[in-house]
Amino acid sequence: MKLSDIMVALAASAAVVACTASGQVTAQIAEAPLDRPVLVRADGSYPTKALAKDKIVLKVLQTTVDSLSDFPTIEAGLDHNLTHMEEIARKACTTGQKPDFLLYHEFPLTGYSGGSRTEKLKYTVKIPGPETERLGKIAKECDTYLIFGTYATDDDWPGHILSLNAVIGRDGKLEKTFWKSRNIKRIYPDREITTTTIEAVRDKYRAMYGPEEEFPVLQTEYGNIAVSTVQMDPFIFAAFAMRGTEIMIRTATLFAEDDVTSMARINNFYSTMTNIAFPATANYRAGESIIVGPNGKILAKDPTVDQDGIIEAEIPIAKFREGRKIPSYALDMVKPVFEQYVQEFPLNHLDIPREELPETGPKMKELMEGVSRYNR
C-alpha cells in the first residue's frame, strides 16, 4: 500500500485527541479528504441536533389503499387516496397524544399496480409535487413530521421506477427523500422486482448526490431518523446504525415481524414498520404494523390485517441518547472473510440505456441471472 493511501485511510477514520483550554481531553474527528467524507466516527459518537423535548410520540398509520389502475383517471385515483391519507392523519392528530411523527406505509398514494414498466410508469408521482404540497398542509396543521413511501419518477432518471420515502417537515415543506437501498433478491421464483435502487445505479447515484446519501440520516429536533423499504438485509441496517440512526422508520407491503424486531435489537435503535392493509389471502398476510424498542420488544401493534388503524408509542429520546454510542460490531474479526466475499449481483446493473431496462418482472429476472456471478 502506498503511503498516500495509508494517510487517506487514517484521515478518514481515525479520531485525534486534543486538549481544550481548560485542560480537559476531548475527542475530535480528523477531517477527511474532500473526496472521502467521514461517514462513521471512530470514537463511536455521531452528529445530532439538539432535542426540542425529552419524549416524542410516533404514530403509525396503517391504511387500505386503492391502486391507481382501478380508477377512470390517475388524477381521480390520487385525489381519492390523498383524501384517505388526510382523513386518517387528522384523526391521528386529534386523538390520543399529539404526534411528532406520522408514518405511512410504502404505497398509500399509488397503491400497487401490476403490468409492464411502461404501464407502471403512468402510476407514479414526482417528489416534490402536488401530492407533497397537499400532504404538507396536514403536516403543518398538525405540527408533525409526515413520512410516506411511493412509486416515483424523476427527470434525472428517465424510464426508471423509483421506490422513494418522502419526509415532510413540520413547516409543511419536503425535508428529505430517501431512495430504497436495494431490492430483496430471489424472493419470487419467476421474477425480480423492477424498481431502481441505489445498488442498481450506485456509481451514478454517488456521483450525483455524494456518498453521504447512500445511507443518509436526517438529524431532527426529535432524534436522528432514517427511512427504508429494505427487508431481510442486516448489512443495510448496520450501515444506517453506524451513521447514527436512532429511529429506523420502515415502510412495507408485507413484512416479517422478526426482521424488524431483530434489527432493532442488534442495532440498538427504535424501529417502526408500517404495513399496507388488505384482505388476507392464502399467500399473503398484510397489516399488523408495529413499533419496536431497541431491546426488540414490541411497544405497539395493530391487531388487524385488512383495516385502517393507528398505533402509537412514546419514545424517551433524551434518555435513550444519553451516553449512547453506535453499536459495537466485530468488523475486524470478520474482515478476512468479508474481503473475499463477492456479491452475487454486481452494482450498477440497471445503469443501462432506457430501451434496455427490463419491462417486466420475468425480464428483470432474466437480466439478473445474466449478471449473476454465481452463474459464471
C-alpha positions as a printed NumPy array, in Angstrom:
array([[  0.   ,   0.   ,   0.   ],
       [  1.276,   3.471,  -0.851],
       [  1.979,   5.925,   1.937],
       [ -0.604,   8.303,   0.454],
       [ -3.262,   5.573,   0.648],
       [ -2.398,   4.903,   4.278],
       [ -2.7  ,   8.588,   5.098],
       [ -6.093,   8.784,   3.369],
       [ -7.362,   5.805,   5.353],
       [ -6.119,   7.229,   8.628],
       [ -7.58 ,  10.655,   7.927],
       [-10.959,   9.192,   7.029],
       [-11.409,   7.012,  10.09 ],
       [ -9.143,   7.964,  12.984],
       [-10.065,  10.179,  15.899],
       [ -7.463,  12.592,  17.181],
       [ -7.139,  13.818,  20.74 ],
       [ -6.985,  17.491,  21.529],
       [ -6.727,  19.419,  24.745],
       [ -9.197,  22.171,  25.462],
       [ -8.266,  25.478,  27.045],
       [ -9.409,  24.106,  30.407],
       [ -7.035,  21.184,  30.111],
       [ -9.74 ,  18.581,  29.505],
       [ -9.09 ,  15.982,  26.845],
       [-11.752,  15.707,  24.171],
       [-12.079,  13.522,  21.084],
       [-12.182,  15.265,  17.76 ],
       [-12.725,  13.698,  14.376],
       [ -9.987,  14.191,  11.84 ],
       [-11.101,  15.891,   8.686],
       [-11.403,  13.572,   5.703],
       [-10.074,  14.409,   2.254],
       [-12.535,  16.241,   0.068],
       [-13.361,  13.096,  -1.907],
       [-13.799,  10.941,   1.197],
       [-16.167,  12.409,   3.767],
       [-16.245,  10.999,   7.275],
       [-19.223,   8.643,   7.268],
       [-18.544,   6.963,  10.631],
       [-16.766,   8.463,  13.605],
       [-14.067,   6.258,  15.1  ],
       [-14.921,   7.214,  18.693],
       [-18.481,   5.877,  18.439],
       [-20.168,   9.274,  18.571],
       [-22.416,  10.625,  15.841],
       [-23.745,  14.03 ,  14.802],
       [-27.064,  15.159,  16.272],
       [-29.31 ,  18.165,  16.526],
       [-30.351,  19.471,  19.948],
       [-33.583,  17.859,  21.104],
       [-36.7  ,  20.001,  21.4  ],
       [-38.102,  17.794,  24.164],
       [-37.232,  14.729,  26.185],
       [-40.008,  12.463,  24.923],
       [-41.53 ,  12.181,  21.47 ],
       [-44.554,  10.357,  20.049],
       [-44.573,   8.113,  16.987],
       [-47.864,   7.283,  15.293],
       [-48.063,   4.551,  12.673],
       [-50.916,   4.917,  10.181],
       [-51.876,   1.563,   8.695],
       [-54.193,   2.137,   5.751],
       [-56.015,   0.399,   2.967],
       [-55.361,   1.842,  -0.472],
       [-56.82 ,   1.543,  -3.953],
       [-54.482,   1.142,  -6.918],
       [-54.426,   4.   ,  -9.403],
       [-55.042,   1.494, -12.187],
       [-58.535,   0.884, -10.739],
       [-59.708,   4.457, -11.406],
       [-61.012,   6.056, -14.625],
       [-58.179,   8.602, -14.404],
       [-54.923,   8.809, -12.469],
       [-55.952,  12.211, -11.107],
       [-59.149,  10.725,  -9.657],
       [-57.197,   7.917,  -8.026],
       [-54.634,  10.24 ,  -6.473],
       [-57.348,  12.521,  -5.121],
       [-59.157,   9.529,  -3.592],
       [-56.042,   8.149,  -1.913],
       [-54.868,  11.578,  -0.736],
       [-58.253,  12.216,   0.851],
       [-57.946,   8.885,   2.645],
       [-54.463,   9.819,   3.888],
       [-55.688,  13.222,   5.073],
       [-58.629,  11.732,   6.97 ],
       [-56.576,   9.25 ,   8.96 ],
       [-53.877,  11.871,   9.621],
       [-56.423,  14.306,  11.049],
       [-57.829,  11.525,  13.211],
       [-54.323,  10.723,  14.478],
       [-53.706,  14.385,  15.233],
       [-56.917,  14.83 ,  17.225],
       [-56.995,  11.588,  19.25 ],
       [-54.512,  10.246,  21.778],
       [-51.233,  12.068,  22.276],
       [-50.086,  14.719,  19.818],
       [-47.804,  13.039,  17.266],
       [-44.312,  14.175,  16.404],
       [-44.09 ,  11.7  ,  13.52 ],
       [-46.918,  10.381,  11.333],
       [-45.765,   7.291,   9.459],
       [-47.495,   5.769,   6.42 ],
       [-46.639,   2.592,   4.525],
       [-44.941,   2.001,   1.171],
       [-47.787,   2.821,  -1.248],
       [-50.518,   4.954,   0.41 ],
       [-50.639,   7.275,  -2.598],
       [-50.421,   4.968,  -5.59 ],
       [-51.27 ,   1.525,  -4.311],
       [-49.593,  -1.393,  -6.05 ],
       [-50.105,  -1.672,  -9.795],
       [-49.128,  -4.63 , -11.955],
       [-48.222,  -4.585, -15.627],
       [-45.121,  -3.681, -17.59 ],
       [-42.594,  -0.945, -16.858],
       [-44.278,   1.32 , -19.397],
       [-47.646,   0.767, -17.731],
       [-46.314,   1.208, -14.188],
       [-44.583,   4.465, -15.083],
       [-48.035,   6.005, -15.531],
       [-48.88 ,   5.252, -11.894],
       [-46.049,   7.196, -10.295],
       [-45.7  ,  10.679,  -8.804],
       [-42.956,  13.295,  -8.681],
       [-41.272,  14.164,  -5.381],
       [-41.711,  17.039,  -4.684],
       [-45.012,  17.627,  -6.43 ],
       [-48.676,  18.472,  -5.885],
       [-49.072,  15.488,  -3.567],
       [-46.315,  16.574,  -1.192],
       [-47.748,  20.106,  -1.183],
       [-51.158,  18.783,  -0.193],
       [-49.775,  16.478,   2.497],
       [-47.568,  19.329,   3.673],
       [-50.671,  21.221,   4.732],
       [-51.568,  18.344,   7.045],
       [-48.046,  18.238,   8.488],
       [-48.094,  21.981,   9.172],
       [-51.631,  21.882,  10.559],
       [-50.669,  19.047,  12.93 ],
       [-47.155,  20.38 ,  13.631],
       [-45.635,  16.997,  12.872],
       [-43.247,  15.237,  10.536],
       [-45.136,  13.234,   7.932],
       [-43.433,  10.311,   6.178],
       [-44.716,   8.125,   3.369],
       [-43.456,   5.827,   0.628],
       [-44.384,   5.922,  -3.028],
       [-43.601,   4.824,  -6.546],
       [-41.968,   7.816,  -8.186],
       [-40.235,   9.06 , -11.297],
       [-37.502,  11.654, -11.666],
       [-36.497,  13.537, -14.815],
       [-32.854,  12.804, -13.973],
       [-33.619,   9.077, -14.201],
       [-35.758,   8.628, -17.342],
       [-37.535,   5.275, -17.587],
       [-36.666,   4.252, -14.026],
       [-39.367,   3.394, -11.472],
       [-38.097,   4.621,  -8.106],
       [-39.184,   3.425,  -4.68 ],
       [-38.893,   6.549,  -2.525],
       [-39.768,   7.603,   1.011],
       [-40.555,  11.287,   1.482],
       [-40.123,  13.202,   4.743],
       [-42.247,  16.336,   5.08 ],
       [-41.251,  18.673,   7.897],
       [-43.374,  20.43 ,  10.497],
       [-43.381,  23.513,   8.291],
       [-45.125,  21.562,   5.53 ],
       [-42.119,  21.523,   3.215],
       [-40.357,  18.472,   1.821],
       [-37.33 ,  17.964,   4.03 ],
       [-35.704,  14.846,   2.582],
       [-36.214,  11.993,   0.151],
       [-34.817,   8.541,   0.862],
       [-34.126,   6.159,  -2.018],
       [-34.511,   2.442,  -1.39 ],
       [-31.02 ,   0.995,  -0.885],
       [-31.571,  -2.336,  -2.639],
       [-34.265,  -4.834,  -3.556],
       [-34.511,  -8.237,  -1.93 ],
       [-33.386, -10.921,  -4.387],
       [-34.78 , -14.347,  -5.258],
       [-37.951, -13.869,  -3.223],
       [-40.031, -14.909,  -6.249],
       [-39.196, -17.993,  -8.345],
       [-40.249, -16.464, -11.668],
       [-39.416, -12.751, -11.449],
       [-37.404,  -9.98 ,  -9.794],
       [-38.505,  -6.541,  -8.602],
       [-38.095,  -3.969, -11.378],
       [-37.725,  -0.789,  -9.325],
       [-34.402,   1.019,  -9.422],
       [-32.495,   1.197,  -6.146],
       [-29.212,   2.813,  -5.109],
       [-27.435,  -0.506,  -5.57 ],
       [-28.661,  -0.79 ,  -9.162],
       [-27.127,   2.557, -10.209],
       [-24.695,   3.139,  -7.354],
       [-21.818,   4.831,  -9.177],
       [-24.044,   7.313, -10.996],
       [-26.056,   7.91 ,  -7.812],
       [-22.889,   8.568,  -5.823],
       [-21.559,  10.945,  -8.473],
       [-24.822,  12.913,  -8.458],
       [-25.585,  13.03 ,  -4.726],
       [-22.405,  12.065,  -2.87 ],
       [-21.507,   9.007,  -0.765],
       [-23.205,  10.565,   2.283],
       [-26.539,   9.98 ,   0.575],
       [-26.102,   6.216,   0.251],
       [-27.071,   5.763,   3.904],
       [-28.391,   9.191,   4.858],
       [-29.551,  10.097,   8.347],
       [-31.814,  13.084,   8.949],
       [-30.949,  14.892,  12.164],
       [-34.156,  16.34 ,  13.598],
       [-35.087,  18.061,  16.82 ],
       [-36.884,  14.83 ,  17.744],
       [-33.974,  12.473,  17.082],
       [-31.937,  11.055,  14.216],
       [-34.128,   9.224,  11.721],
       [-33.605,   7.138,   8.602],
       [-36.314,   5.704,   6.35 ],
       [-36.131,   2.466,   4.388],
       [-38.251,  -0.036,   2.462],
       [-35.464,  -2.654,   2.556],
       [-36.237,  -6.043,   4.083],
       [-34.17 ,  -9.041,   5.214],
       [-30.858,  -7.226,   4.755],
       [-28.886,  -6.835,   8.024],
       [-25.882,  -5.125,   6.42 ],
       [-28.084,  -2.256,   5.262],
       [-29.437,  -1.597,   8.744],
       [-25.99 ,  -1.935,  10.318],
       [-24.781,   0.798,   7.954],
       [-27.668,   3.073,   8.976],
       [-26.836,   2.382,  12.633],
       [-23.16 ,   3.213,  12.096],
       [-24.253,   6.528,  10.601],
       [-26.088,   7.474,  13.812],
       [-29.694,   6.361,  13.284],
       [-31.749,   6.456,  16.471],
       [-35.173,   5.75 ,  14.968],
       [-35.307,   3.427,  11.952],
       [-38.556,   4.12 ,  10.121],
       [-39.547,   1.279,   7.819],
       [-42.295,   1.042,   5.193],
       [-43.611,  -2.151,   3.647],
       [-46.039,  -4.082,   1.551],
       [-45.951,  -7.246,   3.689],
       [-43.088,  -7.928,   6.093],
       [-41.608, -10.394,   8.581],
       [-42.026,  -9.278,  12.18 ],
       [-38.82 , -10.951,  13.354],
       [-36.848,  -8.992,  10.75 ],
       [-37.919,  -5.725,  12.379],
       [-37.511,  -6.806,  16.   ],
       [-34.092,  -8.382,  15.451],
       [-32.742,  -5.379,  13.522],
       [-33.883,  -3.044,  16.313],
       [-32.244,  -5.185,  18.982],
       [-28.974,  -5.859,  17.163],
       [-28.502,  -2.247,  16.078],
       [-29.758,  -0.628,  19.28 ],
       [-32.329,   1.684,  17.74 ],
       [-36.059,   2.214,  17.873],
       [-37.851,   0.971,  14.788],
       [-41.264,   1.057,  13.176],
       [-42.839,  -0.92 ,  10.372],
       [-45.928,   0.469,   8.68 ],
       [-47.635,  -2.146,   6.547],
       [-50.361,  -1.891,   3.934],
       [-53.787,  -3.263,   4.905],
       [-55.825,  -5.525,   2.643],
       [-57.93 ,  -8.685,   2.958],
       [-55.967, -11.762,   3.972],
       [-55.297, -14.403,   1.317],
       [-53.778, -17.842,   1.389],
       [-50.387, -16.482,   0.326],
       [-50.037, -13.07 ,   1.979],
       [-50.616, -11.504,   5.355],
       [-50.9  ,  -7.753,   5.441],
       [-51.368,  -5.272,   8.284],
       [-50.156,  -5.878,  11.856],
       [-47.907,  -2.796,  11.781],
       [-45.549,  -2.429,  14.746],
       [-43.41 ,  -0.063,  16.803],
       [-40.344,  -1.695,  18.396],
       [-37.909,  -0.689,  21.126],
       [-34.112,  -1.059,  20.963],
       [-34.371,  -4.243,  23.031],
       [-36.544,  -5.829,  20.334],
       [-39.696,  -5.553,  22.426],
       [-42.875,  -4.628,  20.54 ],
       [-44.244,  -1.406,  22.051],
       [-47.401,  -1.247,  19.927],
       [-49.008,  -3.485,  17.311],
       [-52.047,  -3.094,  15.085],
       [-54.285,  -6.154,  15.633],
       [-55.799,  -6.089,  12.145],
       [-54.618,  -7.148,   8.691],
       [-57.274,  -5.556,   6.494],
       [-58.352,  -2.388,   8.261],
       [-57.193,   1.171,   8.78 ],
       [-55.564,   1.641,  12.14 ],
       [-53.494,   3.99 ,  14.27 ],
       [-50.948,   2.807,  16.826],
       [-48.681,   4.992,  18.914],
       [-45.736,   4.848,  21.278],
       [-43.919,   7.408,  23.393],
       [-40.14 ,   7.364,  22.985],
       [-37.895,   8.727,  25.786],
       [-35.465,  10.022,  23.201],
       [-33.352,  12.172,  25.572],
       [-32.782,   9.298,  27.991],
       [-32.067,   6.932,  25.1  ],
       [-29.487,   9.304,  23.608],
       [-27.712,   9.95 ,  26.906],
       [-24.224,   8.438,  26.651],
       [-25.216,   6.416,  23.572],
       [-22.618,   5.261,  21.048],
       [-23.048,   3.482,  17.745],
       [-23.191,  -0.341,  18.035],
       [-20.012,  -2.339,  18.586],
       [-19.601,  -4.727,  15.663],
       [-16.962,  -7.438,  15.156],
       [-15.878,  -5.887,  11.881],
       [-12.152,  -6.503,  12.296],
       [-12.895, -10.114,  13.199],
       [-14.941, -10.836,  10.084],
       [-12.956,  -8.636,   7.686],
       [-10.802, -11.505,   6.283],
       [-13.984, -13.298,   5.253],
       [-15.753, -10.186,   4.003],
       [-12.768,  -9.194,   1.857],
       [-13.037, -12.459,  -0.083],
       [-16.812, -12.398,  -0.459],
       [-18.006, -11.367,  -3.917],
       [-21.552, -10.022,  -4.141],
       [-23.619, -12.201,  -6.464],
       [-25.272,  -9.347,  -8.314],
       [-22.864,  -6.527,  -9.204],
       [-23.517,  -2.874,  -8.581],
       [-24.894,  -0.697, -11.363],
       [-26.831,  -3.471, -13.118],
       [-29.572,  -1.004, -14.127],
       [-27.266,   1.769, -15.285],
       [-28.194,   0.965, -18.86 ],
       [-29.992,   2.771, -21.705],
       [-33.746,   3.3  , -21.331],
       [-34.564,   0.865, -24.128],
       [-32.683,  -1.899, -22.309],
       [-34.452,  -1.51 , -18.95 ],
       [-36.489,  -4.686, -18.318],
       [-40.199,  -4.211, -18.982],
       [-41.45 ,  -6.972, -16.681],
       [-40.545,  -8.982, -13.603],
       [-39.612, -12.06 , -15.669],
       [-37.421,  -9.89 , -17.913],
       [-35.791,  -8.425, -14.816],
       [-35.072, -11.945, -13.597],
       [-33.514, -12.745, -16.968],
       [-31.235,  -9.708, -16.623],
       [-30.283, -10.595, -13.037],
       [-29.486, -14.202, -13.905],
       [-27.371, -12.911, -16.761],
       [-25.203, -10.758, -14.475],
       [-25.131, -13.187, -11.53 ],
       [-21.575, -14.083, -10.6  ],
       [-22.859, -17.461,  -9.388],
       [-23.901, -18.425, -12.918],
       [-20.458, -17.934, -14.436]])
